[in-house]
Amino acid sequence: MNNIKPYLQNEIKRIFGVQNAEISKLKNLGGSNHVYSFIVKNEKYVIKKLSDKSIMDWKREKAAYNSLKSFNITDELIFFDNGIKKIAMH
């Protein structure tokens, strides 16, 4: 996916119901997947989109998050859909 940044901006707008001007500091965190940090409404988040070459399986990752949620040892997962994972940063 060559235009990942605009794609992620559109996903952030859709998830939060905000406009581009309300999204700040969209920054690539590197790695083999598309992982970006950003700020919306004075809160910092991370959004992750699997790359086309990723060997990860989103359904298994989501199941693992659901299994571990009650132990409070995972990230605060606030949105998980279509290969997009958004994590609150504290």
Buried (B, 14 or more C-beta within 10 A) or exposed (E): EEEBBEBBBEBBBEBBEBEEEEBEEBEEEEEEBBBBBBBBEEEBBBBBBBBEEEEEEBEEBBEEBEEEEEEEEBEEBEBBEEBBBBBEEE
